[in-house]
């Protein structure tokens, strides 16, 4: 039996197998899978088909090749645990992701605001006070932790808020929108 004859006999079965495994990959459809099996078939039997092999054996060989091909091309998926530590600070996904009480937009806006304050033109002391406020420390506790008076903490916090309002106001006037 020559290759053309073999191909005409088993081609419909290869199409059926390709349809069976359609959806196993995000990037390969049934047509791609069929072509891959046809390529395998040509590669192994293009020159000649051994007389002792029947069609069922060849079709099964193509199917096994396809399964191995899909296994090798499988998209890698990384899974993360909500409780597993993500960094050296011990933060977990559970700590980072919103808990459902606020919308994702508000959550992201709040996170961006915090990062902007931490990284844009504020003094080291203002950033320290801001971090302690975020951690839930009171004014007096923040003062003790930083080795300054609670009055100085109040002044730093007021200066931080005033500077932030100026930044937001400047941003609002440049965009033509009112945020506050």
KABEL-V733121 format. One record per pair of residues at least 12 apart in sequence whose C-alpha atoms are under 7 Angstrom apart, sorted by sequence separation. I is the first residue (numbers start at 0). J is the second residue. D is the distance in whole Angstrom. If there is no record, write none. Layout:
# KABEL-V733121
I,J,D ; I,J,D
This chain:
# KABEL-V733121
17,29,5 ; 81,93,5 ; 128,141,7 ; 138,152,6 ; 17,32,5 ; 138,153,7 ; 17,33,5 ; 14,33,6 ; 13,33,6 ; 40,61,7 ; 39,61,7 ; 128,152,7 ; 36,61,6 ; 128,156,7 ; 36,65,6 ; 125,155,6 ; 125,156,7 ; 125,159,6 ; 2,44,7 ; 2,45,6 ; 2,47,7 ; 9,54,7 ; 1,47,6 ; 2,48,7 ; 1,48,6 ; 0,48,6 ; 9,58,7 ; 24,73,7
